Amino acid sequence: MPTITSYFGFLQAALTITLALFIGLSKIQLILKLIQ
C-alpha cells in the first residue's frame, strides 16, 4: 500500500514542521520577554 505509506510520510512531515514552528515561536517569545 504505497498510498498509506505516502500519507503517513506526509503526516509525519507536517507534524515535524508544526513542531519546529511551535518551538521556534516559543523561543522567539522567550527572547522578546528577556529583551523587554
Distance bins in CASP14 RR format, pairs under 12 A and 6 or more apart:
PFRMAT RR
TARGET T0000
AUTHOR 0000-0000-0000
RMODE 2
METHOD distances of the structure
MODEL  1
1 7 0 0 0 0 1 0 0 0 0 0 0
1 8 0 0 0 0 0 1 0 0 0 0 0
2 8 0 0 0 0 0 1 0 0 0 0 0
2 9 0 0 0 0 0 1 0 0 0 0 0
3 9 0 0 0 0 0 1 0 0 0 0 0
3 10 0 0 0 0 0 1 0 0 0 0 0
4 10 0 0 0 0 0 1 0 0 0 0 0
4 11 0 0 0 0 0 1 0 0 0 0 0
5 11 0 0 0 0 0 1 0 0 0 0 0
5 12 0 0 0 0 0 1 0 0 0 0 0
6 12 0 0 0 0 0 1 0 0 0 0 0
6 13 0 0 0 0 0 1 0 0 0 0 0
7 13 0 0 0 0 0 1 0 0 0 0 0
7 14 0 0 0 0 0 1 0 0 0 0 0
8 14 0 0 0 0 0 1 0 0 0 0 0
8 15 0 0 0 0 0 1 0 0 0 0 0
9 15 0 0 0 0 1 0 0 0 0 0 0
9 16 0 0 0 0 1 0 0 0 0 0 0
9 17 0 0 0 0 0 1 0 0 0 0 0
10 16 0 0 0 0 0 1 0 0 0 0 0
10 17 0 0 0 0 0 1 0 0 0 0 0
11 17 0 0 0 0 0 1 0 0 0 0 0
11 18 0 0 0 0 0 1 0 0 0 0 0
12 18 0 0 0 0 0 1 0 0 0 0 0
12 19 0 0 0 0 0 1 0 0 0 0 0
13 19 0 0 0 0 0 1 0 0 0 0 0
13 20 0 0 0 0 0 1 0 0 0 0 0
14 20 0 0 0 0 0 1 0 0 0 0 0
14 21 0 0 0 0 0 1 0 0 0 0 0
15 21 0 0 0 0 0 1 0 0 0 0 0
15 22 0 0 0 0 0 1 0 0 0 0 0
16 22 0 0 0 0 0 1 0 0 0 0 0
16 23 0 0 0 0 0 1 0 0 0 0 0
17 23 0 0 0 0 0 1 0 0 0 0 0
17 24 0 0 0 0 0 1 0 0 0 0 0
18 24 0 0 0 0 0 1 0 0 0 0 0
18 25 0 0 0 0 0 1 0 0 0 0 0
19 25 0 0 0 0 0 1 0 0 0 0 0
19 26 0 0 0 0 0 1 0 0 0 0 0
20 26 0 0 0 0 0 1 0 0 0 0 0
20 27 0 0 0 0 0 1 0 0 0 0 0
21 27 0 0 0 0 0 1 0 0 0 0 0
21 28 0 0 0 0 0 1 0 0 0 0 0
22 28 0 0 0 0 0 1 0 0 0 0 0
22 29 0 0 0 0 0 1 0 0 0 0 0
23 29 0 0 0 0 0 1 0 0 0 0 0
23 30 0 0 0 0 0 1 0 0 0 0 0
24 30 0 0 0 0 1 0 0 0 0 0 0
24 31 0 0 0 0 1 0 0 0 0 0 0
24 32 0 0 0 0 0 1 0 0 0 0 0
25 31 0 0 0 0 0 1 0 0 0 0 0
25 32 0 0 0 0 0 1 0 0 0 0 0
26 32 0 0 0 0 0 1 0 0 0 0 0
26 33 0 0 0 0 0 1 0 0 0 0 0
27 33 0 0 0 0 0 1 0 0 0 0 0
27 34 0 0 0 0 0 1 0 0 0 0 0
28 34 0 0 0 0 0 1 0 0 0 0 0
28 35 0 0 0 0 0 1 0 0 0 0 0
29 35 0 0 0 0 0 1 0 0 0 0 0
29 36 0 0 0 0 0 1 0 0 0 0 0
30 36 0 0 0 0 0 1 0 0 0 0 0
END
